[in-house]
Amino acid sequence: MNVKEIMVKKVITVGLGETIEKAFWIMTKNKIRHLPIIKNKKLVGIVSDRDLRQALIPWEGNKISKDLVFTAQFKSVSEIMNVNPLVIPEREPVEDAARLMLHHRIGSLPVVRNGRVVGILALSDIVAIFVEMMDLLQDRSRLDVVLKNPEKELDQVISILKKNRTKLISYGTIPAKKSEKRKTFFFRLGACPVNPIVQALKQKKIKVVEAIGTDT
């Protein structure tokens, strides 16, 4: 799945000359936290609600002359915007967008095509899609197993699940210590009895760490 499929396409933007006060009003009214700044239809910067709040509330007790403390009614967003905003192309995988936002601790990314903003992607949108994909909101079963030889044993686990007519929703690895060579895999399954699966795995000498099902 790529960014284009889940991004918000109706993006609210403002020009370089927009005042801080008006920008804050726009963000508050539309309940958004990031506002792209546009010049000649191209992205030139971005401001967050945090940037605007800091600009609207002068630091009490600062050493700056009162004459230099700007008035938000006349100061423009160009003076406080981030001029090098992180962006992501519309055809990039959603996973890459999630990694980028988590690494830089940001809540959203402008989505661009040839320098133009064509959408915006929020971390909350990604979380919602991942929850839907993994079926986390529905009843489910789970298996955690230790695989000494993942390349071989992973196929065996999946084969056993198929034989038991079990719906495999998703699977992955649980982070382990660097010193550990064995990998623990989790399998999220549709609601099902897990005891027959556990017995079949034990016959293959695959260690089951945890099993949660309708019969446990």
N, C-alpha and C positions, 0 to 999 in steps of 0.2 A: 504494500500500500504506500502510495506516495503522498507528499504534502498537499498536492492539489485536491485530492479527494476529500480531505477533511477540513481544509482551511475555511475561514470566514471570508467570503468574496466581497461583501459590501464593507469596504474599509472607510472609516471616517478619517480624513486628513485635514491639515490646515497649511496655509502658506507661511513663508518666512516672516512676513510682517504681522502675523496675528499676535495680538497682545496676550500676555500671560493670563490676565484675568479672564479673557474670553475663552482661551484654551481650557482653562480650569472649569469654566462653566460648561463647555462642550463635553468634556470628559465626565463630569458629574451627571449631566443630563442623560448621557448615553450609557452610563455605567461601564466605562472602559478604563483601563489602567495605563495604556500606552497610546501615544498619538504621533503618527508619522508626519514629518514636515516635508512638504513638496515644493519643488521649484521647476518650472517648465516640465511638469508631469514626471519628474525624476525625484527619487528619494534623496534628500540631502541631510536628514537628521531625524531624531526622534526624542520625545520627552515623555517622562513617566509621571504618574500622579504624585510620586514622591518629589520629583524635581519641582513641580509646580507648587506643592505645599511649602517646600523650603523657601521658594522665592516669594510666596505670599506672606510668609510669617518671618519677618526680619529677626535675626538672632538678638535676643534681649541682652543688653550689656556688652555688645560688641564695641570695638574700638574705632569702627568706621564712622566718619562724620555723618550726622543726620542728613546733611545735604547730599551725600552720596548713596544713601539708602534709597533704591529706586522705587518708583510707584508702579505697581503692577498694571495699572490702567494704561500706561504708556510704554512700558518695557515690552519688547517683542520676544517671542519664543526662541528666536535665532540666537539670543544672548545666553540662553541656558541649555540649549539642546545638546544632545550627544551627536557630534558630527561624524562619528564612525560607528554607526549602529550595526550590530550583527544582523545579518539577513540570511535567508535560505532560498534557493531556487525552487520553483513549484514542483519539479519532478524528482526532488530528492526523497529518499525513503523517510517515512515518519520516524523510524528508529534513530536516524541521524539527527533529526530535529530535536528529539527528546534528549539525546546525549549532549547536544550543544547547549540546550537550555539548562540542563542539570549542571554541566561543567561550569558554566558562567553564572549560574544562579539567577536566571532571568525568567520572567513569567510568560513572555511571548516573543514571537519573531515576525518581522515583516516578510512577506513572501514576494519575491521579485521575478520579473521577466524582462531582461534587457534593461535593467536599472529602474524599471517602473514597478510600483507596488500593485500587485494583482490580488493580494489577500493578506490575511494576518492569521497566525497560528498561535493559540494559547496552550500552555502546558495542561490546563484543565481539559481542553479538547482532546489532547493525546491520552490523558488518563481515562477519560470517558470511553474512548475507542478501544483502548487496551482491556478495560473491564468488560466491554461488550464482546470483544473477540475471545476472551478467555472464559466467558460465560460465568463470571464470578457472582453474578446476581441470582443464579439459579442453584437449585440443590445439586450437589456434586459429591463425588468420592475422590479419594486421593491415595496415591502410593508413593512412598519414598524408598528407593532402593540403592544399594551400593554396587557399582559396577567396576570390577577389577580390570575388565577389558571392554571398554565402552563400544568400540567398533564392532565387536562380535555380539556382546550381550544385549546391546540396545535393540538389535533386530529380534533377538529372542523374546525380550519383554513385549515388544509391539506385536509379535506373532501370537503370544499367549493372550494378549488383550483381544485380538481379533477372534481367536478361537472361542473366547468367552462372550463374544458379541458385545463387547464393551465400547462405549463411545469415548474416544480419546479427544479431549478438548485441547489440551496443550501439554507440553513437557519441556523441561530445561534442567539446568544444573544448579545446585545449591552451592554458593561460594564456600570454598574450603581453604584450609591453611596451605601455604606454599609447600610445606614439608610433606603434605599428604598426596600420594600418587593416585589413590583411588578417588573416584568421583561419585558423589551422591546425586542421583537424578530424582526429580519429582514428576509425577504424572497426574494431571487433573483429569478426572473422568466424569462421565455422566453418572447420575445416581445408580449404583449397582451393588450387589453383594461382592465383597472382595476376598472372602475366605478361599473360594476355589482358585482364584488368581494367585493368592499367596502360596497355596500348596503347590501349584504348578511351578512357581518361581523357585521354591525351595528344592524341588526335584532337579532343577537346572543349577542348583547350588548358588543361586543369586540371593544375597542377603536383603531381607526386607526390614527397613528401619521403622517405618510407620505405615499403617493401613487403616483408612477410614472409609467405611461404606455403610450400606443399609443393614448389614448383618453384624455390625460391630457396636 
